[in-house]
Amino acid sequence: MQAALEITARYCGRELEQYGQCVAAKPESWQRDCHHLKMSIAQCTSAHPVIRQIRQACAEPFEAFEECLRKNEAAVGNCAEHVRRFLQCAEQVQPTHTSSTAEAQPLPAS
């Protein structure tokens, strides 16, 4: 779970922070009142290339995890093994760098 949270926090930190503040401020009704902020996190993560790569490479374990959640709404702890398999897959995905790497290269000696 740590890897997924780190990726989300790195690329969608503002959305994650707003959602967290909403949940903390509305303990009785956060599921209803903060839903729009949860959706903004989903939109952000779905637009990010690294997260899209993970979704593509790990579609099968992710779908199994979602199915488990649907079947175990009241006992999501039953899906721990599904989460573990998905995160294990996600951690093996190597991001492809499409941006310029000119900044990372040393300058030639003069």
C-alpha positions, -999 to 999 in steps of 0.1 A, spaced: 0 0 0 29 23 7 41 23 -29 6 33 -42 3 60 -16 38 74 -25 30 75 -62 -4 92 -55 12 117 -31 40 125 -55 18 133 -85 -15 141 -69 -6 155 -35 -29 185 -36 -59 164 -44 -50 138 -17 -45 166 9 -79 182 1 -96 148 4 -78 141 37 -89 174 51 -125 169 41 -126 134 56 -111 147 89 -136 176 90 -166 155 84 -163 122 103 -200 115 102 -207 122 65 -173 120 47 -183 93 23 -210 115 9 -196 149 14 -161 142 2 -170 120 -28 -162 147 -53 -127 151 -39 -122 113 -41 -131 115 -77 -105 143 -83 -78 120 -70 -90 93 -94 -90 117 -123 -55 129 -114 -41 93 -110 -57 81 -142 -40 109 -162 -5 102 -149 17 81 -173 33 60 -145 0 51 -130 -14 43 -165 16 19 -170 9 2 -137 -28 -2 -146 -19 -17 -179 8 -40 -167 -11 -51 -136 -47 -51 -149 -53 -87 -139 -44 -85 -102 -61 -51 -100 -94 -65 -114 -92 -94 -90 -88 -70 -61 -117 -49 -73 -139 -80 -76 -129 -90 -41 -138 -56 -27 -173 -59 -44 -178 -93 -28 -165 -82 6 -178 -47 12 -183 -53 49 -150 -71 53 -124 -56 30 -97 -71 52 -105 -104 33 -88 -88 2 -54 -83 17 -39 -111 -5 -53 -94 -36 -38 -61 -25 -4 -77 -19 -4 -93 -54 -14 -60 -71 13 -40 -52 39 -66 -59 31 -62 -96 30 -24 -94 64 -22 -77 80 -42 -106 67 -17 -133 96 4 -145 85 39 -156 94 48 -191 110 82 -193 94 102 -221 107 136 -209 140 151 -218 170 139 -197 192 168 -207 191 182 -171 205 149 -157 235 147 -180 267 163 -170 281 192 -189 311 184 -211 345 195 -197 359 226 -214 
